[in-house]
Amino acid sequence: MAQLHFTLDHDFFVGLFSETKDEAFGKLMEALLNQVLLAESSEQLGAENYERTSERSDYRNGTRTRSLTTRIGKIELQ
């Protein structure tokens, strides 16, 4: 299993304090889940976005946005 180092940029972190508790938690979960999905995809495929490796003859495609409805609101996942 891959290790994931989750980092937040300063503007994102400061912006969380201007939101309500549910909105801030939703944005934090959206950022966290998108990072986890990206890391999991890279580990599973063995290639980064639009990268061709010696083991793969095709490029890895990009992502599409999907909505996930939760009890804290709608989360947009890549």
N, C-alpha and C positions, 0 to 999 in steps of 0.2 A: 504494500500500500504506500502511496506517495505521501510525503509530508507537504503540507500547505502552509506557507507563511502569508498570513493575511495582513495587509497594510491598508491604512486609510490615509488619504491625503488630507492636508490641513483644512481645506475648504469644505470637504465632505463632512469631516468630523465637527467643525464649527456649525455647519448647517443643521446637524442633528439637534442641536440645542434650541433652534428656532422652531422646531416642529412639536406637535403634540407627542405624547408618549407612544401612542399606537402608530402614528406616521413615522416617527423616528425608528421604532423597532422594525417596521415594514421595510424601510429603506436599508437598514442594516442587514436584515435577512436577505433582501434582494441582492445586495452586494456580495454577501457571504456565499449564497447559493450559486451565483454566477461564477465566482472564483472556484468553487468546488467543482462545478460542472466543467469548467474549462480545464482544470487540472486532471480530472477524471478522463476527459476526452483525449488529452495529450498522452496520458499514460496508456490508455487502451489502444490508441492508434499508432503510437510511437512517432508522431509527427506533430509539429505546430501548425497553425492555420496557414494555408497556401504553401506548405512545405512539401517537397518531394525528398524521400530518403532512399538509401540504397536498397532497403527491404521492400519499399513500396514503389509501384510503377505509376501510380496516380497521385495527384495533389490531394491534400486534405482540404475540403471545402470550408467555407465560413460557417456562420450560424444564422439562425432565424429566431426572431423574437416570439415567445410564447407567453400567454397569460396563465397565471396560476392563482385561483381565487382561494384565499384563506380566511380565517376568522378575523385577521387583522387588516384585511383588505386585499386588493389585487396586486400581485407581484409580477413584474415583467422579467422573464428568464431568457437568456441567450442560448 
